């Protein structure tokens, strides 16, 4: 049995159910929490204060990897900040680690996406660091759409249909992929549907974070129901080409 270590914001009510439902047989979920109530610039800094302490607690459970699955706090200080946080976690726990911000970059690179559209649940103020991070990481942001949530707990009460509607509004013809950050945004269940309708990869925060952690575990599973990345890419030896628009997605 492999153990998947998840670091989630304290106000998050979505990640544990979504990760538990999608993890393949032979992998169990173990969670630590870092303080994060509202989706604000100030809370992003508070969120990482407990990073080492919570990583060490997960190490006590002998997890095999640690994923800090929150996007905004892991890119708050720009390109390279996610790597600083990874080092802090790995130094504290002695386990391989990654972040949601890192996972988005890695997934977009694997999918060979150059131009992206971002659909985020937070405010325009919170969106600026996200756009800047993605552009600094080499991606052209052709459009960015926000909803305006500030209280994270309220975001967790919103159903997946709102995420689906956001995905549709976010899409632009020139975008190679849709990026949907927000770990408390219950969007994993609508990724398949959006990909079929839009004909391009849709990367939701929790699906991408899960994919990144399973890569650290060297898993080769095909996990259906949550989009191309989890269904097809994990089991590939090389980059997998997303089907051209109009081709049937299984």
PEQUILIN-V466066 format. One record per residue. N is the residue number from 1. PSI is psi in radians with two decimals (999 if undefined). D_FIRST is the distance of its C-alpha to the first C-alpha in whole Angstrom. Layout:
N&PSI&D_FIRST ; N&PSI&D_FIRST
This chain:
1&2.22&0 ; 2&2.64&4 ; 3&2.13&7 ; 4&2.03&10 ; 5&2.14&13 ; 6&2.22&16 ; 7&2.06&19 ; 8&2.63&22 ; 9&2.60&26 ; 10&-0.47&27 ; 11&0.02&28 ; 12&2.24&26 ; 13&0.09&25 ; 14&-0.66&24 ; 15&-0.79&21 ; 16&-0.81&18 ; 17&-0.72&19 ; 18&-0.76&19 ; 19&-0.78&16 ; 20&-0.68&14 ; 21&-0.53&16 ; 22&-0.35&16 ; 23&2.41&12 ; 24&2.83&11 ; 25&2.46&9 ; 26&0.04&5 ; 27&2.18&6 ; 28&2.69&7 ; 29&2.37&11 ; 30&2.22&12 ; 31&2.42&16 ; 32&2.74&19 ; 33&2.39&23 ; 34&2.54&26 ; 35&2.14&29 ; 36&1.86&30 ; 37&-0.92&33 ; 38&2.68&35 ; 39&1.39&35 ; 40&2.85&37 ; 41&-0.66&38 ; 42&-0.73&38 ; 43&-0.48&35 ; 44&-0.66&33 ; 45&-0.69&34 ; 46&-0.55&33 ; 47&-0.56&30 ; 48&-0.05&29 ; 49&-0.66&31 ; 50&0.21&28 ; 51&-0.86&25 ; 52&-0.75&25 ; 53&-0.77&25 ; 54&-0.56&22 ; 55&-0.72&20 ; 56&-0.64&20 ; 57&-0.72&19 ; 58&-0.63&16 ; 59&-0.56&15 ; 60&-0.50&16 ; 61&0.06&13 ; 62&0.82&11 ; 63&2.77&10 ; 64&-0.20&10 ; 65&2.85&13 ; 66&2.26&16 ; 67&2.05&18 ; 68&1.67&21 ; 69&0.69&22 ; 70&2.23&25 ; 71&-1.03&28 ; 72&-0.82&31 ; 73&-0.34&30 ; 74&0.03&29 ; 75&0.23&32 ; 76&-0.52&34 ; 77&0.37&36 ; 78&-3.03&36 ; 79&2.34&35 ; 80&-0.35&33 ; 81&-0.66&32 ; 82&-0.65&28 ; 83&-0.59&28 ; 84&-0.75&29 ; 85&-0.67&27 ; 86&-0.80&24 ; 87&-0.72&26 ; 88&-0.77&26 ; 89&-0.80&22 ; 90&-0.67&21 ; 91&-0.66&24 ; 92&-0.68&23 ; 93&-0.39&19 ; 94&0.45&19 ; 95&2.63&16 ; 96&2.45&17 ; 97&2.83&18 ; 98&3.08&20 ; 99&2.92&23 ; 100&-0.71&24 ; 101&-0.77&27 ; 102&-0.72&26 ; 103&-0.72&24 ; 104&-0.80&27 ; 105&-0.80&29 ; 106&-0.74&26 ; 107&-0.77&26 ; 108&-0.65&29 ; 109&-0.77&30 ; 110&-0.61&28 ; 111&-0.02&30 ; 112&0.61&33 ; 113&2.33&34 ; 114&-0.68&37 ; 115&2.31&39 ; 116&2.70&37 ; 117&2.38&38 ; 118&2.22&36 ; 119&1.88&36 ; 120&2.59&35 ; 121&-0.23&35 ; 122&-2.89&37 ; 123&2.94&40 ; 124&-0.60&42 ; 125&-0.76&42 ; 126&-0.39&38 ; 127&-0.45&38 ; 128&-0.81&41 ; 129&-0.59&38 ; 130&-0.85&35 ; 131&-0.77&38 ; 132&-0.73&39 ; 133&-0.79&36 ; 134&-0.71&35 ; 135&-0.70&39 ; 136&-0.43&38 ; 137&0.01&35 ; 138&0.18&37 ; 139&2.45&37 ; 140&2.12&40 ; 141&1.86&40 ; 142&-0.33&42 ; 143&2.59&42 ; 144&2.24&40 ; 145&2.32&40 ; 146&2.77&39 ; 147&-0.71&39 ; 148&0.21&40 ; 149&2.46&38 ; 150&-0.81&38 ; 151&2.00&36 ; 152&-0.67&32 ; 153&-0.59&32 ; 154&-0.68&35 ; 155&-0.69&33 ; 156&-0.25&30 ; 157&-0.08&32 ; 158&2.34&33 ; 159&2.89&32 ; 160&-0.38&31 ; 161&-0.58&34 ; 162&-0.66&36 ; 163&-0.69&33 ; 164&-0.80&34 ; 165&-0.68&38 ; 166&-0.74&37 ; 167&-0.75&35 ; 168&-0.75&39 ; 169&-0.53&41 ; 170&-0.57&39 ; 171&2.48&39 ; 172&2.57&42 ; 173&-0.70&43 ; 174&-0.16&43 ; 175&2.30&39 ; 176&-0.42&37 ; 177&2.72&34 ; 178&2.27&34 ; 179&2.17&32 ; 180&1.53&31 ; 181&3.04&29 ; 182&1.68&29 ; 183&-0.36&26 ; 184&0.17&27 ; 185&1.91&29 ; 186&1.38&27 ; 187&-0.14&28 ; 188&-0.65&24 ; 189&-0.24&26 ; 190&0.05&29 ; 191&-0.84&28 ; 192&-0.82&28 ; 193&-0.78&32 ; 194&-0.72&33 ; 195&-0.68&32 ; 196&-0.72&34 ; 197&-0.62&37 ; 198&-0.36&37 ; 199&0.51&36 ; 200&2.83&34 ; 201&2.45&31 ; 202&2.08&30 ; 203&1.82&27 ; 204&2.52&26 ; 205&-0.90&25 ; 206&-0.63&22 ; 207&-0.73&21 ; 208&-0.71&22 ; 209&-0.70&20 ; 210&-0.80&17 ; 211&-0.77&18 ; 212&-0.72&18 ; 213&-0.69&15 ; 214&-0.52&13 ; 215&-0.69&16 ; 216&-0.52&15 ; 217&0.00&11 ; 218&0.63&13 ; 219&2.61&12 ; 220&0.55&15 ; 221&2.69&14 ; 222&2.04&18 ; 223&1.79&17 ; 224&2.76&21 ; 225&-0.10&23 ; 226&0.36&23 ; 227&2.99&25 ; 228&-0.76&25 ; 229&-0.88&23 ; 230&-0.51&20 ; 231&-0.66&21 ; 232&-0.69&23 ; 233&-0.60&22 ; 234&-0.63&19 ; 235&0.03&19 ; 236&2.44&22 ; 237&-0.53&23 ; 238&3.11&26 ; 239&2.35&27 ; 240&2.31&28 ; 241&2.19&31 ; 242&2.42&31 ; 243&2.53&34 ; 244&2.68&37 ; 245&2.36&39 ; 246&-0.38&40 ; 247&2.64&37 ; 248&2.25&35 ; 249&2.25&31 ; 250&999&29
